[in-house]
Amino acid sequence: MLRVTGAERFLIDPETERDGELFVVDGLVAEGAPDDAEVLDASGCVVTPGLVNAHHHLLQTAFRTLPGTRGVAMRDWLPTMAAAYAAAGVDAELAGIAASVGVAEALLSGVTTVADHHLTWPPGADSVAIAHATADAARALGGRLVFVRGSARDDPQEAAASAEAIVQSFTADVPGGLSPDGMLQLAVGPAGVHSDSRETFELLGEVAARHGLRRRTQANEQVDVEIAREKYGRRPIELLDEWGWLAPDVTLAHLCAVTTDEIARLAEAAVTATHAPGCDLPMGWGIAPVAALRDAGIAVGLGTSGGGSNDAGHLLADARLALQVAPLVGRPLAAREVLGMATEGSALGLGRSELGHLRPGGAGDLCVWDVSGAADAGVADPVAGLLWANPGRRPKHVVVAGRVVVRDYELVSADERELVGALRRRVGR
């Protein structure tokens, strides 16, 4: 039980703000709390829902700023990353260590839920062990995880069998793809039509249908459009429609190069989208027309993508970047719109109506942001200032399901230095 008090502003959801107090009871936002509830002082702070990173590749936390991976075409980036994975030896140990650092980074920057699109499955790798190592790392730190059994040029039958095995291994804990406590969710997702065949999409779709899982993939990045044209003489959205992957349970990440007609097609199919400017812009892969997507009625979330292309898992920094680049591809976006994308917009793409807001009955996931320092001096609107001012901002406190997991800028259940040391020992960097 928790009582958060003294905040300058509580951002309940993108459209609702208030002052006063906020209560969390049994992991959920409540109307009140017993007198003996823990008090979290938020004086001089703005309180927001926990951020939801709708698209990450946690394994890539171990592979940042590698030579030959910056400002290059994706067709050159992919083999460079593959060589790095092969040299390091991707296994459950590395997956767990990388996830520990990636989730720690997420929590320390205000992200309470991470969707991990895991695409790297070396021949002979124990996929069940990799999935469990990743899930265990997140749970130990107190973060929520969506583990996506992805595929990138995997054999379709093997990918589907692996996805089925992962689901079966979690069956007792994750009925219907979601654990009873909401801390772990399972999903499936090919990398995209540029790497995976129709059979892969169909077989993973069958696993999703069998177990009630969400489906996620990437579409309309630079290489996706090029290869779809070369290989099929079609555009990615056309192929996804034919292959049964334009539906309300599907989320498409990136969407840098979409036409007006394709946006209408996506809206009609009720798919959701994920914007990843911190990956797409510096790599030269394009900028999603977020305003046009939103104006068409498409729910848009926000993701960082992985360390191999972004180098950081700081979702609020990417929200700021989204604000800055929006006018280049349409109308400007308001700070509250983008905060909504980083919270409830991302949660909608996961099918998680309890996440991304602080309305009564919602998940008790929140961030306390100190706005009393020099970086926020002169700010007229402290909510907009969360994005526009102080680009390296980190939250003072972070709460997940009513449990304080970051207190006074430090992890509660782990030593950040020990996590970093383990990764350094494993990869030699």
Secondary structure, DSSP 8 states (H G I E B T S, - for coil): -EEEE--SEEEEETTEEE-SEEEEETTEEES---TTSEEEE-TTEEEEE-EEEEEE-GGGGGS-S-TT-SS--HHHHHHHHHHHHHHH---HHHHHHHHHHHHHHHHHTTEEEEEEEE----TT--HHHHHHHHHHHHHHHT-EEEEEEEESS--HHHHHHHHHHHHHHTTTT-GGGB-TTSSEEEEEEES-TTT--HHHHHHHHHHHHHHT-EEEEEESSHHHHHHHHHHHSS-HHHHHHHTT--STTEEEEE--S--HHHHHHHHHHT-EEEE-HHHHTTTTS----HHHHHHTT--EEE----TTTTS---HHHHHHHHHHHGGGGSS---HHHHHHIIIIIHHHHTT-TTSS--STTSB--EEEEE--SGGGTT-S-HHHHHHHS-TT---SEEEETTEEEEETTEESSS-HHHHHHHHHHHH--
